[in-house]
Amino acid sequence: MKDLGHGANVDVIAQKYNLNPRDIIDFSSNINPSVIPGLEKYILEGLRACTSYPDINYVNLRSNISDYININPNFIIPGNGATEIIYLMMKSIGKSIAILNPTFSEYERSARLNNLEITNILLDKNNNFEVDIDNIEANIDKFDSLFICNPNNPNGKVKKIENLLELLQKHDKLLIVDETFMEFVENEEGYSLIKYVEEYDNIFILKAVTKFFGLPGLRLGYGVTSNERIIENIYKYKEPWTINSFADNLSNYIFKEEDYIKNSKKYYINEREYMLKSLREIKSIRVYDTDTNFILIKLRQNTASELKNKLIEQGKILIRDASNFIGLDESFIRVAIKSHEENEKLIKHMKNLLGD
């Protein structure tokens, strides 16, 4: 089985180190550690619904998402996680794409599988991964579409990118924005481009339910666009019934959990500050700013694989070796922000291994 180079390889690590997977604290996967109240009851409702096929058009699901993001339900394409939508997008757009790196590897993998010409444009890791509009404009003739993750994975920083949208509209190019981590951002409304979807038809936005609501196994994501041609193309390729009854049923509840949403945002605002401050006490690392639920770190002395092995051996802690992101090297790791107690344990072990 090919290793696709993502986090959350808990079972593989457990087998390698002869550990119980449940004993490993997984900092490699960027998931909210809390879930909505009443989850078990809603799962049982979904189980009862499993005796029938889900609605092939997902009218109720799209309506629930529509109410949540205040967008016409006809502009919403639900998928089996945002990853399904990524792969459908690559079948449905032009012949060439630019990708801002370092970022999620499935953008490039899905593009290659669909024989798209790829232009990788590097973000400057020495300048907090800023988006260089001039560099993008200099490469504008090399692509039909541009893919950006905002907030970006692996560094977690959110950007104001209205100027990028306007640039691509001027040149009749498509802007694809992965906003799967946007809900973790403190001022989400100020950065999300969802509000421009009905005004601009050269934008496609990816969203995921599984990250913020702590349900990665649920596999529920969606795309948003007002571009009728892209919507029609996607549905030419989209398989029927890719979303199960559990996810369909849960959509009746999760988006209405206002207290959960508010408390999760508040938690991450406070815990980010704690984590950044505590990690920056370790002088042998560089800690990058973040606006979401994970932190990119550059090791000044150790390699990512060395630290990953030591943390497993000494603390049963799994981190993300970020060396396989385009533009990064073996000195980069990424850690999730988990429960406060788990975060304390990570910081304690990192200080023990790397020094204060």
Kinemage of the C-alpha trace (Angstrom):
@kinemage 1
@onewidth
@group {chain A} dominant
@subgroup {mainchain}
@vectorlist {calphas} color= white
{ca met a 1} P 0.000 0.000 0.000
{ca lys a 2} L 1.477 3.338 -1.066
{ca asp a 3} L 2.052 5.904 1.686
{ca leu a 4} L 0.313 9.077 0.486
{ca gly a 5} L 2.246 11.192 2.994
{ca his a 6} L -0.528 12.490 5.233
{ca gly a 7} L -0.862 12.642 8.996
{ca ala a 8} L -2.927 10.272 11.163
{ca asn a 9} L -0.886 7.139 10.388
{ca val a 10} L -1.622 5.973 13.936
{ca asp a 11} L -2.098 2.259 13.196
{ca val a 12} L 1.184 2.049 11.252
{ca ile a 13} L 3.075 3.770 14.084
{ca ala a 14} L 1.405 1.593 16.715
{ca gln a 15} L 2.459 -1.554 14.884
{ca lys a 16} L 6.008 -0.281 14.380
{ca tyr a 17} L 6.486 0.558 18.068
{ca asn a 18} L 4.324 -2.260 19.459
{ca leu a 19} L 1.830 0.176 21.013
{ca asn a 20} L -1.932 0.210 21.445
{ca pro a 21} L -3.256 2.778 18.924
{ca arg a 22} L -5.556 4.174 21.607
{ca asp a 23} L -2.552 5.079 23.753
{ca ile a 24} L -1.039 7.318 21.066
{ca ile a 25} L -1.799 11.054 21.230
{ca asp a 26} L -2.201 12.058 17.606
{ca phe a 27} L -0.857 15.559 16.947
{ca ser a 28} L -0.436 14.755 13.241
{ca ser a 29} L -4.133 15.180 12.438
{ca asn a 30} L -5.768 18.619 12.637
{ca ile a 31} L -9.140 17.849 14.196
{ca asn a 32} L -11.241 19.612 16.848
{ca pro a 33} L -10.940 17.423 19.992
{ca ser a 34} L -14.555 18.110 21.032
{ca val a 35} L -17.762 16.939 19.349
{ca ile a 36} L -21.311 18.231 19.421
{ca pro a 37} L -23.583 17.197 22.330
{ca gly a 38} L -26.064 14.467 21.463
{ca leu a 39} L -23.819 12.920 18.823
{ca glu a 40} L -24.635 9.331 19.794
{ca lys a 41} L -28.382 9.957 19.462
{ca tyr a 42} L -27.948 11.475 16.007
{ca ile a 43} L -25.751 8.579 14.911
{ca leu a 44} L -28.494 6.132 15.922
{ca glu a 45} L -30.973 8.132 13.866
{ca gly a 46} L -28.619 7.809 10.913
{ca leu a 47} L -28.347 4.067 11.539
{ca arg a 48} L -32.106 3.690 11.266
{ca ala a 49} L -32.003 5.658 8.016
{ca cys a 50} L -29.432 3.235 6.574
{ca thr a 51} L -32.193 0.827 5.516
{ca ser a 52} L -32.949 3.186 2.612
{ca tyr a 53} L -30.830 4.891 -0.023
{ca pro a 54} L -29.948 8.509 0.758
{ca asp a 55} L -31.664 11.123 -1.395
{ca ile a 56} L -29.631 11.050 -4.604
{ca asn a 57} L -29.939 14.849 -4.913
{ca tyr a 58} L -29.257 15.543 -1.201
{ca val a 59} L -31.903 18.258 -1.123
{ca asn a 60} L -32.128 18.347 2.684
{ca leu a 61} L -28.342 18.252 3.120
{ca arg a 62} L -27.781 21.087 0.673
{ca ser a 63} L -30.553 23.080 2.351
{ca asn a 64} L -28.895 22.670 5.755
{ca ile a 65} L -25.538 23.781 4.382
{ca ser a 66} L -27.255 26.678 2.607
{ca asp a 67} L -28.730 27.919 5.880
{ca tyr a 68} L -25.315 27.603 7.543
{ca ile a 69} L -23.311 29.604 4.977
{ca asn a 70} L -26.156 31.735 3.570
{ca ile a 71} L -25.669 30.632 -0.042
{ca asn a 72} L -28.156 29.430 -2.658
{ca pro a 73} L -28.410 25.607 -2.266
{ca asn a 74} L -28.121 25.214 -6.049
{ca phe a 75} L -24.537 26.474 -5.741
{ca ile a 76} L -23.584 23.745 -3.225
{ca ile a 77} L -22.070 20.408 -4.285
{ca pro a 78} L -21.841 17.936 -1.370
{ca gly a 79} L -19.102 15.339 -1.333
{ca asn a 80} L -17.578 12.453 0.569
{ca gly a 81} L -15.186 14.820 2.304
{ca ala a 82} L -13.603 17.820 0.594
{ca thr a 83} L -11.184 15.391 -1.065
{ca glu a 84} L -13.896 13.992 -3.330
{ca ile a 85} L -14.678 17.522 -4.473
{ca ile a 86} L -10.978 18.185 -5.173
{ca tyr a 87} L -10.784 15.167 -7.471
{ca leu a 88} L -14.048 16.074 -9.205
{ca met a 89} L -12.778 19.621 -9.733
{ca met a 90} L -9.673 18.375 -11.517
{ca lys a 91} L -11.866 16.469 -13.972
{ca ser a 92} L -14.060 19.511 -14.579
{ca ile a 93} L -11.745 22.475 -15.207
{ca gly a 94} L -9.272 23.526 -17.926
{ca lys a 95} L -6.002 21.904 -18.933
{ca ser a 96} L -3.577 23.728 -16.637
{ca ile a 97} L -3.423 24.717 -12.992
{ca ala a 98} L -1.106 26.649 -10.665
{ca ile a 99} L -0.774 25.552 -7.045
{ca leu a 100} L 0.592 27.730 -4.250
{ca asn a 101} L 3.028 25.604 -2.222
{ca pro a 102} L 3.806 24.297 0.326
{ca thr a 103} L 0.289 22.929 0.694
{ca phe a 104} L -1.949 19.842 0.795
{ca ser a 105} L -0.479 17.195 -1.526
{ca glu a 106} L -3.808 15.962 -2.912
{ca tyr a 107} L -4.153 19.079 -5.069
{ca glu a 108} L -1.134 18.089 -7.128
{ca arg a 109} L -1.837 14.368 -7.019
{ca ser a 110} L -5.401 14.802 -8.304
{ca ala a 111} L -4.198 17.211 -10.997
{ca arg a 112} L -1.556 14.746 -12.207
{ca leu a 113} L -4.048 11.878 -12.299
{ca asn a 114} L -6.196 14.013 -14.598
{ca asn a 115} L -3.244 14.998 -16.822
{ca leu a 116} L -3.343 18.707 -16.009
{ca glu a 117} L -0.269 20.823 -16.622
{ca ile a 118} L 0.941 21.977 -13.208
{ca thr a 119} L 2.798 25.137 -12.249
{ca asn a 120} L 4.026 25.127 -8.656
{ca ile a 121} L 4.401 28.635 -7.248
{ca leu a 122} L 6.321 28.743 -3.974
{ca leu a 123} L 5.269 30.838 -1.012
{ca asp a 124} L 8.248 32.412 0.778
{ca lys a 125} L 8.852 30.490 4.002
{ca asn a 126} L 11.257 33.212 5.113
{ca asn a 127} L 8.461 35.795 4.832
{ca asn a 128} L 5.693 33.929 6.689
{ca phe a 129} L 4.489 32.308 3.451
{ca glu a 130} L 3.108 35.558 2.053
{ca val a 131} L 1.184 35.431 -1.235
{ca asp a 132} L 3.251 37.223 -3.889
{ca ile a 133} L 0.707 38.749 -6.272
{ca asp a 134} L 3.435 40.044 -8.603
{ca asn a 135} L 4.887 36.547 -8.958
{ca ile a 136} L 1.452 35.100 -9.698
{ca glu a 137} L 0.809 37.759 -12.331
{ca ala a 138} L 4.204 37.028 -13.880
{ca asn a 139} L 3.088 33.407 -14.336
{ca ile a 140} L -0.504 34.221 -15.338
{ca asp a 141} L -0.207 32.776 -18.871
{ca lys a 142} L 0.889 29.378 -17.551
{ca phe a 143} L -2.437 28.327 -16.034
{ca asp a 144} L -6.217 28.328 -16.443
{ca ser a 145} L -6.941 27.898 -12.721
{ca leu a 146} L -5.101 28.701 -9.507
{ca phe a 147} L -5.430 26.660 -6.307
{ca ile a 148} L -4.829 28.249 -2.908
{ca cys a 149} L -5.449 26.883 0.578
{ca asn a 150} L -6.630 29.609 2.970
{ca pro a 151} L -5.803 29.270 5.844
{ca asn a 152} L -2.913 27.384 4.360
{ca asn a 153} L -1.882 23.891 5.353
{ca pro a 154} L 0.810 23.351 6.708
{ca asn a 155} L 1.533 26.809 8.176
{ca gly a 156} L -1.993 27.750 9.283
{ca lys a 157} L -1.885 31.435 8.377
{ca val a 158} L -4.958 33.062 6.833
{ca lys a 159} L -4.611 35.760 4.152
{ca lys a 160} L -6.780 38.511 2.702
{ca ile a 161} L -6.962 37.447 -0.947
{ca glu a 162} L -9.573 39.694 -2.563
{ca asn a 163} L -6.778 41.174 -4.703
{ca leu a 164} L -6.009 37.678 -5.978
{ca leu a 165} L -9.663 37.144 -6.893
{ca glu a 166} L -9.727 40.431 -8.792
{ca leu a 167} L -6.476 39.636 -10.600
{ca leu a 168} L -7.785 36.294 -11.805
{ca gln a 169} L -11.121 37.749 -12.833
{ca lys a 170} L -9.265 40.369 -14.883
{ca his a 171} L -7.415 37.589 -16.714
{ca asp a 172} L -10.448 35.282 -16.977
{ca lys a 173} L -8.910 32.628 -14.705
{ca leu a 174} L -10.584 30.410 -12.112
{ca leu a 175} L -9.678 30.804 -8.421
{ca ile a 176} L -10.090 27.646 -6.321
{ca val a 177} L -9.886 28.271 -2.579
{ca asp a 178} L -9.695 25.503 0.008
{ca glu a 179} L -11.322 26.960 3.132
{ca thr a 180} L -11.556 23.710 5.081
{ca phe a 181} L -9.842 25.323 8.103
{ca met a 182} L -11.552 28.724 7.839
{ca glu a 183} L -13.959 28.113 10.727
{ca phe a 184} L -11.054 28.015 13.167
{ca val a 185} L -10.140 31.613 12.257
{ca glu a 186} L -11.144 34.278 14.770
{ca asn a 187} L -12.529 36.752 12.206
{ca glu a 188} L -13.758 34.168 9.709
{ca glu a 189} L -16.158 36.541 7.927
{ca gly a 190} L -13.349 38.988 7.194
{ca tyr a 191} L -11.300 36.401 5.284
{ca ser a 192} L -13.705 33.885 3.716
{ca leu a 193} L -14.585 34.475 0.065
{ca ile a 194} L -17.975 32.765 0.426
{ca lys a 195} L -19.597 36.199 0.353
{ca tyr a 196} L -18.354 36.706 -3.224
{ca val a 197} L -19.643 33.449 -4.711
{ca glu a 198} L -22.876 34.827 -6.114
{ca glu a 199} L -21.142 37.957 -7.469
{ca tyr a 200} L -18.153 36.229 -9.115
{ca asp a 201} L -18.411 33.136 -11.298
{ca asn a 202} L -14.634 32.633 -11.428
{ca ile a 203} L -14.423 31.308 -7.875
{ca phe a 204} L -14.820 27.813 -6.435
{ca ile a 205} L -14.617 27.280 -2.661
{ca leu a 206} L -14.003 24.027 -0.817
{ca lys a 207} L -15.369 23.455 2.677
{ca ala a 208} L -15.209 20.511 5.086
{ca val a 209} L -17.497 19.583 7.948
{ca thr a 210} L -15.116 17.031 9.410
{ca lys a 211} L -12.314 19.328 10.629
{ca phe a 212} L -14.103 21.922 12.748
{ca phe a 213} L -16.776 19.556 14.022
{ca gly a 214} L -14.237 16.888 14.974
{ca leu a 215} L -15.665 14.126 12.761
{ca pro a 216} L -13.022 13.100 10.187
{ca gly a 217} L -14.519 9.633 9.839
{ca leu a 218} L -17.847 11.145 8.804
{ca arg a 219} L -16.407 12.193 5.396
{ca leu a 220} L -18.551 15.209 4.595
{ca gly a 221} L -17.412 18.210 2.588
{ca tyr a 222} L -18.787 20.449 -0.114
{ca gly a 223} L -17.896 22.778 -2.939
{ca val a 224} L -19.500 26.180 -3.553
{ca thr a 225} L -19.657 28.039 -6.860
{ca ser a 226} L -22.105 29.973 -9.015
{ca asn a 227} L -20.326 28.846 -12.183
{ca glu a 228} L -22.988 26.780 -13.961
{ca arg a 229} L -20.499 25.236 -16.384
{ca ile a 230} L -18.344 23.857 -13.564
{ca ile a 231} L -21.376 22.588 -11.653
{ca glu a 232} L -22.632 20.808 -14.770
{ca asn a 233} L -19.186 19.317 -15.458
{ca ile a 234} L -18.814 18.044 -11.892
{ca tyr a 235} L -22.174 16.293 -11.985
{ca lys a 236} L -21.145 14.580 -15.226
{ca tyr a 237} L -18.451 12.765 -13.236
{ca lys a 238} L -19.893 12.622 -9.725
{ca glu a 239} L -20.900 9.170 -8.561
{ca pro a 240} L -24.337 8.811 -6.946
{ca trp a 241} L -24.849 8.262 -3.196
{ca thr a 242} L -21.280 9.073 -2.097
{ca ile a 243} L -22.558 10.580 1.175
{ca asn a 244} L -23.922 8.153 3.729
{ca ser a 245} L -27.076 8.417 5.833
{ca phe a 246} L -25.106 9.249 8.993
{ca ala a 247} L -23.636 12.391 7.447
{ca asp a 248} L -26.923 13.340 5.797
{ca asn a 249} L -28.801 13.031 9.096
{ca leu a 250} L -26.150 14.829 11.157
{ca ser a 251} L -26.473 17.857 8.891
{ca asn a 252} L -29.866 18.435 10.525
{ca tyr a 253} L -28.096 19.214 13.800
{ca ile a 254} L -24.418 20.149 13.632
{ca phe a 255} L -24.814 23.472 11.816
{ca lys a 256} L -27.363 24.634 14.402
{ca glu a 257} L -25.084 24.000 17.391
{ca glu a 258} L -24.393 27.691 18.010
{ca asp a 259} L -22.922 27.206 21.498
{ca tyr a 260} L -20.591 24.473 20.270
{ca ile a 261} L -19.430 26.654 17.366
{ca lys a 262} L -18.921 29.708 19.582
{ca asn a 263} L -17.132 27.760 22.317
{ca ser a 264} L -14.862 25.980 19.824
{ca lys a 265} L -13.807 29.270 18.267
{ca lys a 266} L -13.158 30.765 21.713
{ca tyr a 267} L -11.154 27.714 22.761
{ca tyr a 268} L -8.865 27.924 19.755
{ca ile a 269} L -8.299 31.656 20.142
{ca asn a 270} L -7.067 31.093 23.702
{ca glu a 271} L -5.241 27.807 23.120
{ca arg a 272} L -3.374 29.116 20.061
{ca glu a 273} L -2.004 31.943 22.189
{ca tyr a 274} L -0.951 29.499 24.913
{ca met a 275} L 0.679 27.079 22.473
{ca leu a 276} L 2.570 29.743 20.522
{ca lys a 277} L 3.856 31.371 23.710
{ca ser a 278} L 4.917 28.061 25.269
{ca leu a 279} L 6.577 26.679 22.157
{ca arg a 280} L 8.479 29.915 21.567
{ca glu a 281} L 10.185 29.392 24.911
{ca ile a 282} L 12.145 26.627 23.156
{ca lys a 283} L 15.070 28.483 21.599
{ca ser a 284} L 16.114 25.693 19.223
{ca ile a 285} L 12.969 25.985 17.091
{ca arg a 286} L 11.203 28.593 14.973
{ca val a 287} L 7.437 28.702 15.505
{ca tyr a 288} L 5.369 30.179 12.697
{ca asp a 289} L 2.276 32.296 13.330
{ca thr a 290} L -1.033 30.512 12.844
{ca asp a 291} L -4.736 31.385 12.711
{ca thr a 292} L -6.090 27.879 12.818
{ca asn a 293} L -5.771 24.591 14.720
{ca phe a 294} L -2.220 23.579 13.840
{ca ile a 295} L 1.287 25.032 14.053
{ca leu a 296} L 4.258 24.748 11.702
{ca ile a 297} L 7.657 24.511 13.382
{ca lys a 298} L 11.208 24.612 11.999
{ca leu a 299} L 13.809 22.668 13.987
{ca arg a 300} L 17.182 24.379 14.109
{ca gln a 301} L 19.191 21.338 15.239
{ca asn a 302} L 17.197 18.101 14.872
{ca thr a 303} L 15.478 16.528 11.887
{ca ala a 304} L 11.738 15.963 11.776
{ca ser a 305} L 12.117 12.166 11.641
{ca glu a 306} L 14.465 12.157 14.667
{ca leu a 307} L 12.071 14.193 16.800
{ca lys a 308} L 9.061 12.200 15.608
{ca asn a 309} L 10.704 8.941 16.691
{ca lys a 310} L 11.788 10.324 20.071
{ca leu a 311} L 8.333 11.702 20.877
{ca ile a 312} L 6.740 8.344 20.114
{ca glu a 313} L 9.282 6.465 22.183
{ca gln a 314} L 9.222 8.801 25.194
{ca gly a 315} L 5.677 10.163 25.217
{ca lys a 316} L 3.571 8.094 22.801
{ca ile a 317} L 3.060 11.366 20.926
{ca leu a 318} L 2.692 11.404 17.141
{ca ile a 319} L 3.584 14.582 15.226
{ca arg a 320} L 3.514 15.328 11.503
{ca asp a 321} L 6.835 15.129 9.706
{ca ala a 322} L 6.322 18.038 7.268
{ca ser a 323} L 9.438 17.405 5.186
{ca asn a 324} L 7.426 16.043 2.237
{ca phe a 325} L 5.567 19.316 1.618
{ca ile a 326} L 6.852 21.014 -1.542
{ca gly a 327} L 9.196 23.821 -0.502
{ca leu a 328} L 9.936 22.447 2.988
{ca asp a 329} L 12.747 20.175 4.130
{ca glu a 330} L 13.617 17.673 6.852
{ca ser a 331} L 13.721 20.381 9.537
{ca phe a 332} L 9.945 21.042 9.483
{ca ile a 333} L 7.239 19.518 11.660
{ca arg a 334} L 3.572 20.337 12.143
{ca val a 335} L 1.594 19.839 15.344
{ca ala a 336} L -2.139 20.056 15.926
{ca ile a 337} L -3.711 22.013 18.773
{ca lys a 338} L -5.586 19.462 20.850
{ca ser a 339} L -7.019 19.478 24.388
{ca his a 340} L -5.172 21.672 26.872
{ca glu a 341} L -3.942 18.637 28.831
{ca glu a 342} L -2.606 16.978 25.691
{ca asn a 343} L -0.982 20.222 24.559
{ca glu a 344} L 0.764 20.513 27.936
{ca lys a 345} L 2.122 17.001 27.520
{ca leu a 346} L 3.463 17.784 24.035
{ca ile a 347} L 5.188 20.966 25.220
{ca lys a 348} L 6.689 19.197 28.234
{ca his a 349} L 8.206 16.439 26.087
{ca met a 350} L 9.449 18.850 23.436
{ca lys a 351} L 11.188 20.944 26.094
{ca asn a 352} L 12.746 17.817 27.577
{ca leu a 353} L 14.040 16.727 24.170
{ca leu a 354} L 14.989 20.087 22.699
{ca gly a 355} L 15.802 22.167 25.776
{ca asp a 356} L 14.132 25.374 26.980
